[in-house]
Amino acid sequence: MTSQPIVVWAEIPAKDLDASIRFYDSVFGYKTEIDSSAPFAVLNGMGDGVGANLFQSDDAGKRGNIIHFAVTGTAEQAGDRVRAEGGDVIGEVVEIPAGRFLMALDIDGNQIGLFQPAAA
């Protein structure tokens, strides 16, 4: 069994990224900035624990938040298991410094992230 948490991070869609940053910073006392490489902002910066980010989306309020789960094996293998159980995979694997992830839909259409941590 790995020490990797089950929930790796969460994503919150925002129609107005600046307004959402102001909201979360005011409510929770965070200091959040937009990442210049993409239209998203890690709430309160990156920490050592589970985190969350805001991302620009016209669908904010319609699809809900996205939870990224740690998977065993590779992101591709997890995607294969999703398909085998009746879910669907959306898009291709995305590489980030912390690892790799693949977006999927569960059997009820909830969007989830399948996260494969980078090798230590």
Backbone as CSV, one residue per row, in Angstrom:
resi,resn,N_x,N_y,N_z,CA_x,CA_y,CA_z,C_x,C_y,C_z
1,MET,0.853,-1.179,0.000,0.000,0.000,0.000,0.894,1.236,0.000
2,THR,0.531,2.199,-0.803,1.306,3.433,-0.923,0.846,4.479,0.090
3,SER,1.707,5.440,0.371,1.335,6.525,1.284,0.704,7.692,0.536
4,GLN,0.542,7.557,-0.776,-0.093,8.590,-1.597,-1.539,8.774,-1.145
5,PRO,-1.975,10.009,-0.892,-3.383,10.219,-0.526,-4.298,9.777,-1.665
6,ILE,-5.529,9.425,-1.327,-6.503,9.041,-2.351,-6.859,10.252,-3.197
7,VAL,-7.219,11.356,-2.541,-7.532,12.591,-3.262,-6.246,13.392,-3.385
8,VAL,-5.869,13.701,-4.625,-4.618,14.398,-4.886,-4.846,15.903,-4.945
9,TRP,-5.866,16.335,-5.665,-6.247,17.743,-5.689,-7.636,17.875,-6.283
10,ALA,-8.187,19.066,-6.172,-9.517,19.353,-6.703,-9.426,20.550,-7.633
11,GLU,-10.316,20.592,-8.607,-10.397,21.726,-9.534,-11.791,22.326,-9.448
12,ILE,-11.836,23.640,-9.375,-13.103,24.355,-9.259,-13.261,25.250,-10.479
13,PRO,-14.282,25.007,-11.308,-14.484,25.856,-12.474,-14.951,27.254,-12.071
14,ALA,-14.471,28.258,-12.792,-14.809,29.651,-12.484,-15.118,30.408,-13.768
15,LYS,-16.257,31.085,-13.812,-16.594,31.905,-14.980,-15.691,33.127,-15.056
16,ASP,-15.370,33.712,-13.893,-14.508,34.889,-13.814,-13.392,34.552,-12.835
17,LEU,-12.226,34.205,-13.363,-11.113,33.733,-12.546,-10.698,34.765,-11.498
18,ASP,-10.580,36.033,-11.885,-10.185,37.075,-10.935,-11.198,37.214,-9.799
19,ALA,-12.486,37.197,-10.135,-13.521,37.323,-9.105,-13.506,36.112,-8.174
20,SER,-13.285,34.926,-8.717,-13.237,33.719,-7.887,-12.028,33.734,-6.968
21,ILE,-10.900,34.214,-7.474,-9.710,34.336,-6.624,-10.007,35.280,-5.462
22,ARG,-10.623,36.426,-5.758,-10.966,37.371,-4.687,-11.886,36.712,-3.658
23,PHE,-12.877,35.951,-4.127,-13.810,35.273,-3.237,-13.076,34.308,-2.304
24,TYR,-12.318,33.369,-2.866,-11.639,32.357,-2.043,-10.577,32.977,-1.143
25,ASP,-9.851,33.960,-1.654,-8.842,34.627,-0.821,-9.497,35.346,0.357
26,SER,-10.635,36.004,0.121,-11.325,36.728,1.178,-11.919,35.766,2.207
27,VAL,-12.584,34.727,1.733,-13.242,33.783,2.636,-12.239,33.008,3.487
28,PHE,-11.128,32.552,2.873,-10.198,31.660,3.569,-8.860,32.299,3.947
29,GLY,-8.650,33.562,3.571,-7.392,34.223,3.900,-6.228,33.781,3.030
30,TYR,-6.524,33.283,1.834,-5.474,32.825,0.919,-4.791,33.992,0.225
31,LYS,-3.668,33.715,-0.400,-2.942,34.636,-1.288,-2.728,33.876,-2.590
32,THR,-3.658,34.002,-3.523,-3.673,33.230,-4.764,-3.364,34.124,-5.951
33,GLU,-2.592,33.601,-6.899,-2.287,34.327,-8.130,-2.549,33.430,-9.326
34,ILE,-2.889,34.055,-10.448,-3.098,33.312,-11.692,-1.753,32.833,-12.214
35,ASP,-1.704,31.573,-12.633,-0.509,31.006,-13.260,-0.454,31.541,-14.685
36,SER,0.645,32.175,-15.063,0.740,32.798,-16.386,0.857,31.783,-17.516
37,SER,1.160,30.519,-17.217,1.309,29.519,-18.276,-0.033,28.968,-18.740
38,ALA,-1.086,29.149,-17.964,-2.418,28.651,-18.328,-3.453,29.425,-17.514
39,PRO,-4.698,29.423,-17.965,-5.714,30.151,-17.201,-6.197,29.361,-15.987
40,PHE,-5.333,29.212,-14.959,-5.742,28.605,-13.714,-4.939,29.220,-12.574
41,ALA,-5.399,28.994,-11.352,-4.720,29.530,-10.175,-4.789,28.497,-9.061
42,VAL,-3.641,28.132,-8.505,-3.595,27.203,-7.379,-3.973,27.991,-6.128
43,LEU,-5.026,27.562,-5.454,-5.482,28.276,-4.268,-4.391,28.313,-3.217
44,ASN,-4.043,29.507,-2.785,-3.046,29.767,-1.750,-1.658,29.254,-2.122
45,GLY,-1.378,29.051,-3.387,-0.076,28.529,-3.802,0.031,27.046,-3.528
46,MET,1.090,26.426,-3.992,1.267,24.986,-3.832,1.829,24.684,-2.456
47,GLY,1.215,23.748,-1.767,1.683,23.327,-0.454,2.145,21.881,-0.497
48,ASP,2.425,21.326,0.652,2.879,19.939,0.733,1.726,18.949,0.764
49,GLY,0.527,19.406,1.035,-0.610,18.507,1.146,-1.509,18.570,-0.072
50,VAL,-2.712,18.080,0.104,-3.709,18.104,-0.952,-4.068,19.557,-1.235
51,GLY,-4.210,19.920,-2.513,-4.519,21.284,-2.879,-5.699,21.371,-3.820
52,ALA,-5.953,22.581,-4.303,-7.039,22.809,-5.244,-6.677,23.989,-6.127
53,ASN,-7.267,24.023,-7.305,-7.068,25.160,-8.174,-8.382,25.602,-8.791
54,LEU,-8.408,26.866,-9.180,-9.514,27.435,-9.945,-9.115,27.415,-11.404
55,PHE,-10.066,27.120,-12.304,-9.762,27.190,-13.728,-10.900,27.852,-14.481
56,GLN,-10.536,28.578,-15.519,-11.498,29.309,-16.338,-12.406,28.335,-17.070
57,SER,-13.728,28.512,-16.941,-14.670,27.619,-17.613,-16.020,28.294,-17.782
58,ASP,-16.549,28.238,-18.983,-17.900,28.735,-19.239,-18.950,27.814,-18.631
59,ASP,-18.557,26.574,-18.276,-19.476,25.602,-17.690,-19.512,25.660,-16.169
60,ALA,-18.883,26.667,-15.566,-18.875,26.780,-14.105,-20.300,26.734,-13.577
61,GLY,-20.520,25.959,-12.532,-21.841,25.831,-11.940,-22.719,24.792,-12.599
62,LYS,-22.273,24.217,-13.708,-23.076,23.226,-14.434,-22.574,21.802,-14.223
63,ARG,-21.257,21.605,-14.216,-20.701,20.256,-14.125,-20.140,19.939,-12.752
64,GLY,-19.938,20.921,-11.929,-19.401,20.680,-10.596,-17.883,20.675,-10.566
65,ASN,-17.354,20.454,-9.382,-15.910,20.415,-9.182,-15.358,19.089,-9.686
66,ILE,-14.055,19.066,-9.945,-13.393,17.850,-10.405,-12.432,17.404,-9.313
67,ILE,-12.529,16.152,-8.918,-11.609,15.578,-7.943,-10.625,14.691,-8.690
68,HIS,-9.331,14.872,-8.393,-8.286,14.033,-8.985,-7.891,12.976,-7.959
69,PHE,-7.975,11.716,-8.363,-7.660,10.585,-7.498,-6.326,9.973,-7.888
70,ALA,-5.534,9.563,-6.894,-4.297,8.819,-7.154,-4.683,7.430,-7.658
71,VAL,-3.956,6.941,-8.658,-4.249,5.623,-9.223,-3.055,4.694,-9.037
72,THR,-3.327,3.410,-9.073,-2.248,2.432,-9.097,-1.892,2.183,-10.554
73,GLY,-0.613,1.939,-10.816,-0.170,1.748,-12.192,-0.115,3.082,-12.907
74,THR,-0.245,3.036,-14.208,-0.162,4.247,-15.017,-1.542,4.886,-15.206
75,ALA,-1.540,6.128,-15.641,-2.799,6.807,-15.961,-3.529,6.059,-17.074
76,GLU,-2.769,5.542,-18.045,-3.386,4.795,-19.150,-4.058,3.522,-18.650
77,GLN,-3.408,2.822,-17.725,-4.006,1.603,-17.170,-5.281,1.932,-16.405
78,ALA,-5.264,3.029,-15.664,-6.466,3.453,-14.947,-7.575,3.794,-15.935
79,GLY,-7.217,4.457,-17.045,-8.195,4.763,-18.084,-8.812,3.503,-18.668
80,ASP,-7.987,2.480,-18.865,-8.501,1.197,-19.360,-9.492,0.594,-18.373
81,ARG,-9.210,0.709,-17.063,-10.126,0.177,-16.056,-11.443,0.968,-16.042
82,VAL,-11.336,2.283,-16.237,-12.555,3.113,-16.318,-13.437,2.626,-17.455
83,ARG,-12.841,2.449,-18.642,-13.610,1.979,-19.810,-14.215,0.594,-19.561
84,ALA,-13.438,-0.301,-18.947,-13.906,-1.671,-18.696,-15.111,-1.693,-17.756
85,GLU,-15.208,-0.681,-16.881,-16.311,-0.633,-15.920,-17.464,0.245,-16.378
86,GLY,-17.415,0.722,-17.630,-18.536,1.477,-18.183,-18.392,2.978,-18.163
87,GLY,-17.236,3.471,-17.738,-16.981,4.907,-17.772,-16.378,5.299,-19.105
88,ASP,-15.899,6.518,-19.214,-15.319,7.008,-20.461,-14.091,7.848,-20.145
89,VAL,-13.149,7.836,-21.061,-11.939,8.650,-20.931,-12.068,9.850,-21.847
90,ILE,-11.671,11.027,-21.344,-11.757,12.272,-22.110,-10.344,12.763,-22.388
91,GLY,-9.986,12.896,-23.645,-8.697,13.491,-23.984,-7.520,12.564,-23.781
92,GLU,-6.348,13.191,-23.735,-5.068,12.479,-23.640,-4.432,12.727,-22.278
93,VAL,-3.403,11.955,-21.974,-2.656,12.135,-20.731,-1.974,13.497,-20.739
94,VAL,-2.049,14.187,-19.610,-1.409,15.494,-19.431,-0.238,15.312,-18.461
95,GLU,0.933,15.808,-18.855,2.131,15.722,-18.017,2.303,17.038,-17.265
96,ILE,2.510,16.945,-15.955,2.806,18.102,-15.113,4.006,17.732,-14.235
97,PRO,4.663,18.694,-13.597,5.831,18.343,-12.782,5.559,17.279,-11.714
98,ALA,4.372,17.288,-11.135,4.054,16.342,-10.061,3.727,14.940,-10.563
99,GLY,3.491,14.783,-11.868,3.132,13.475,-12.417,2.374,13.595,-13.722
100,ARG,1.396,12.733,-13.896,0.596,12.689,-15.130,-0.857,12.439,-14.744
101,PHE,-1.782,12.980,-15.549,-3.187,12.681,-15.269,-3.983,12.561,-16.551
102,LEU,-5.104,11.898,-16.407,-6.035,11.649,-17.499,-7.422,11.988,-16.972
103,MET,-8.209,12.668,-17.767,-9.570,13.007,-17.351,-10.517,11.893,-17.797
104,ALA,-11.516,11.628,-16.962,-12.462,10.552,-17.252,-13.849,10.936,-16.744
105,LEU,-14.834,10.158,-17.171,-16.201,10.279,-16.661,-16.545,8.960,-15.981
106,ASP,-17.110,9.043,-14.775,-17.543,7.811,-14.121,-18.863,7.351,-14.737
107,ILE,-19.454,6.308,-14.205,-20.663,5.746,-14.819,-21.876,6.660,-14.717
108,ASP,-21.789,7.694,-13.872,-22.878,8.668,-13.764,-22.589,9.961,-14.512
109,GLY,-21.451,10.010,-15.216,-21.084,11.202,-15.970,-20.325,12.236,-15.167
110,ASN,-19.913,11.918,-13.940,-19.107,12.836,-13.137,-17.679,12.847,-13.665
111,GLN,-17.136,14.030,-13.880,-15.760,14.131,-14.370,-14.796,13.934,-13.209
112,ILE,-13.806,13.065,-13.413,-12.779,12.790,-12.415,-11.412,12.808,-13.088
113,GLY,-10.384,13.054,-12.295,-9.016,12.988,-12.777,-8.357,11.730,-12.259
114,LEU,-7.579,11.078,-13.114,-6.835,9.863,-12.753,-5.370,10.244,-12.700
115,PHE,-4.817,10.391,-11.487,-3.491,10.946,-11.300,-2.453,9.880,-11.004
116,GLN,-1.381,9.901,-11.798,-0.222,9.020,-11.604,0.930,9.895,-11.113
117,PRO,1.332,9.745,-9.841,2.426,10.581,-9.326,3.736,10.327,-10.060
118,ALA,4.563,11.360,-10.114,5.903,11.220,-10.716,6.707,10.254,-9.877
119,ALA,7.603,9.531,-10.527,8.486,8.614,-9.808,9.390,9.404,-8.880
120,ALA,9.556,8.910,-7.677,10.385,9.613,-6.687,11.849,9.444,-6.989
